[in-house]
């Protein structure tokens, strides 16, 4: 009987740790958003509209390039120190993309 009960204890699925929620990801990005808001407000007062659009476009390209560099390994013959992301890290990166795609992030300054 004890061998049967020990079998069931061993074969019981282990609890899978849950990754951060969308709210956790959004809260973690809050300091970055505050930084953007503060600096964009200052730039809006000092730059022309076309210069402001240029700065925001360049910043957006940098954000996308950074996310891409996390997801896509370097394409080169040289060895890379970059390791593949874990499933939890991938989930977080895709949650970042969802946050950046929201209307509040894309509002006009």
ABEGO torsion letter per residue (X at the ends): XAAAAAAAAAABBBBBBBBBBAAAAAAAAAAAAAAAAAAAAAAAAABBAAAAAAAAAAAAAAAAAAAAAAABBBBBABBBABBBBBAAAAAAAAAAAAAAABAAAABBX
